[in-house]
Amino acid sequence: MPEIAEVETVRNTLKKQILNKRIKNVQVFYEPMIESDLKDFKNKLVGQSFVDIKRRGKWLIFETEQYFLLSHLRMEGKFFLKNKEEEKGKHEHVIFTFFDDTTLRYADTRKFGRMRLILKSELEDTECIKKQGLEPGDKNLTASYLLDKFKNKEIPIKTALLDQTIISGLGNIYVNEVLFYAKIHPLRKCNGLTREECEQICLGAADIIHEAILMGGTTIRSYTSSLGVTGRFQQNLKVHKREGEACFVCGTKIENIKVGGRSTYFCPKCQKEKQ
């Protein structure tokens, strides 16, 4: 699944290629993907231009003169830029055609992605945006913030960090990496963490996501470059997808367990489970 670094990479790449192009036509081939009235979605976007692209957590926010188009890539979503004449791909479900006859196409093999069109004034009151937690690197993402969020939760820290209402944008890959950075076992109950451990989570999230964005994200099976950008952060992964390989710090073999149904990679020595 694309996480914050991958979505930010898509945002930055699209900004260089589609801004100020006026929309000539909108085609939707899988209607459940659109969470707005379908007729309004298509008609209101025609004649508009994308003047900016923002991001909140894993949501892309395409800004036009009058509206915000919200787009979540979910598990397999990707954007492609193609000429109008190019044949429609099997998994291309939404196509925006511009007046210069180029197209922006949203492809999604599993059809989990979602889009909705809202007025600009509605952004902060839209539930999916309003409920987002703080992002890695936010000055307000502090140990005190996390201690307050965790104090009444007895769930594993791995599960808590996947909660987008606490830290926005982290997914399975980067949570695994943040917990290794902080030297915290993924099954630790989050309400038992110390202030120092919470500080390490904040630092780790900021450092790892900053570096991942600089390197274009992590190219894995479920996220590959669709805009001419290749993610290189997978070269820097310390535990994710490294089951059975030696820990870069202590040499112990990396293990993989399931936490909340998610594959969770960790070093059993560097991230000891406290009794």
N, C-alpha and C positions, 0 to 999 in steps of 0.2 A: 504493500500500500504506500502511495506517495505520502511522505510526512512533511514537516514544515520546511526542511531544506530543499526538498524536491519541488514543492509547490512554489517556494520563493524563486527557484531557478526557472520554472515555467513562467512565472510572472515577469521576471526580468527579461527573459528572452522574448516573450510576446510583446512587451513594451517597445522593443526595438523594431518590431515588424508590423504591427497592426494599428498603432495609434493614428488617429485622425483619418482613417479610412471610413468612408460613409457606406452604410449597409444598404444594399439594394434588395436583398431577398433573404428570408429565413425559412429553412426547411427543417421539419421535425419528422423523423421516421420511426421514433419510438416514443409515443405520447406520455407514458408513465414517468419518463425522465423529467418532464416539465411540471413543476409544482405550482405554476401559475395557470390562469385561464389560457388555454393554448392559443385561441384566436388573438387575445390581447398580447400575448408573448410575441407572436410573430408580427402583428400589425404595428405595435408600438415601437419595435426596434427598427423597422424599416425607415430609412431617412436619418437615423441617429448615427453618430460616430463614437468609437471608443476613444475617449479623451485621456483616460488614465486607467491603470490596473492596480488595485490595492490588494491587500491580503489580510485576513484575520484568522489566525490559527491555520487550519487546512483549507479554508474557504478562499477562493479567488473572487475578487470583487471587481467586475468590469464596469467602469464608469462611463456613461454616455452623458449627453447634454442634460437629459431629464431623469434618467433612471440609473439604478444599480442592477446589474445582472450578477447574481450570486451563482457560483459554480463549485461543486464539490466533486473531486475526482474519485472518491471512494477507493475501491480495490484496484481497478485496472484502467481508470480513465486517462486519456491522452488527447492532446490537441495536435492537429496537423495543419500545416499551411500548404495549400495546393492551388494550382491554376484551375479555373472553372472547367476546363475541358477534360481534366483528369477524371477517370471513371470512379464512381462512388465505391468505396470499400465496403466489404460485407458488414463490418462492425461500426460504420460511421452513422451515428444516429441524429446528429444535429449539424447542419451546414449553414454558415453565415456567408453569403456572397456579397462582395464589395463592388462598388461601381467601377473599380479598375479590373474587374473580372478575376481577381484572386479570391480564394475562399479560406475561411477558418473552419476546420472540421473537428468535431468532437467524436472520438471513437472510444468504445468501451465494450470489451468482449463479454463482460458479465452483466452489463446494463444496470449497474448499481449507482452510477453517477447521477447527480441531481442538479437541476438549474431552476432558478426562480427569478422573476423580475419584480422589483419593488421601486417605489418612488424614493428619491434621495432622502427625503425627510423621514422615511420609515426605517432607515438602516439600524439605528441604535435600539429600536423597539422590536426588531425582528428576532424571534426567539433563538434561532441558531447562532446569531451573532451576539446577542445579549448575554447568553450563558457561557461564552468563552472565558476561560481563566486567563491568567497572566502568561505572557510568552517568555521563553528563555531569553535572558539578557535584559528584561524589563527591570528598572531600578527598584520597583516595588515587589519583585520576586525575591523575598528575603527568607531567612530562617524563621523569623517571627510569623510571616505569612503562612509558611508551610506548617509550622507547629499548630497554628490556629485551625487550619484546614484538616489536619490529621487527628486532632485531639479526641474526637469522638468516633474515630474509625478503627476497627480492628481487622481490617482487610490487609492482605499482603501489600507491601510497598510497590511491588511491580504493578498490581492492579490499580492502586491509587494514582500512580504516575501516568497511567493510560487514560485517566479521567480528564476529559478536555475542559471541564469546569474548574479544574485545579491548575494545571499547566496546559496551555493551549498549544497544539501543534506536535507534541511528542507522540510517536507511535512505537510499535514493538522494537524496531531496530535501535532507535536512539534511547529508549528507556533501558534496554539491555546495556548499552554503552555508558549511560549516565550512572547506573548502579555499579558498574565495574569501576568507574572513575571514583565514585564515593566509597568504594569498598564495603558495600552493603549487600547482604544476601537478599535475593528477590522475594523470599518468603517471610522476611521480617514483618511483623505487624507495624503498620505505619504510625500508630499511636504510641509506639515504644521507642521511636527514634529520638536521638539527642539533638540539641541545638547545633552542635558541631556537625553531625551527620546531615542535618537539613541544609546547613551552609554549604557542605560539599555537593549536595544535589544541585543547589542553585548555581554554584560555580561550574560544575560539570556540564549542566544543561547549556549554560551560556557559552562556554568554551567549545564544546562539541558542535553545537548548532552553528556557531560562527564559522568554525573551520569547514564544516560540511557545506555551508552555503558558498564559501570561497571556492570549494572544489566541485561545485555543481551538483551536490547531492550524492546519493548512493545508487548506482545502477545495479538493480537486481532483477530477478525474473518479472516481478510485478511492476517495476518502474524502469523503463528504458527510455533513452532519448528519442523524442519524436519531433524535436525542433532543432536538430543539429547540435545539441549539447550533450556531451557525455559526462555523466557523473563519475568522479574519481575518488570519492570518500570511502568507497568499499575497500580501497587499499589501506585505509587507516583503521578499519574496524578491529577492536581488541578482542571481542568475544563473540559477537553475532555471527552465526553460521560457521563457527570455528570448533565445533564439537570434536573432541578427540585430539585436537592440536594443542601444542604446548603454550601455556600462558606466557606472554611476553615479559612479564614481571618475575614470576617465580618458577616457571617451567612445568607447573602442574597441568594436567590435561583439562581442557575446558569441557564442562558438562552441559547437558541440555535436559531441562525438565519442562513440564507443562504447568503454567500458572494461569488460572482462569481460561484454560483452553488455548493459551498462546505459547509458542515455543520460546523458551527462556534460557539464554546462554549465560554462563557465569563461571568464575574460577572458584572452586570449593576452598582453596587456601586463602586467596586474597579477599574473598567475600564469605568469611566463615559465618555459619548460622549460629547466632548466640542462643544460649539455653535460657 
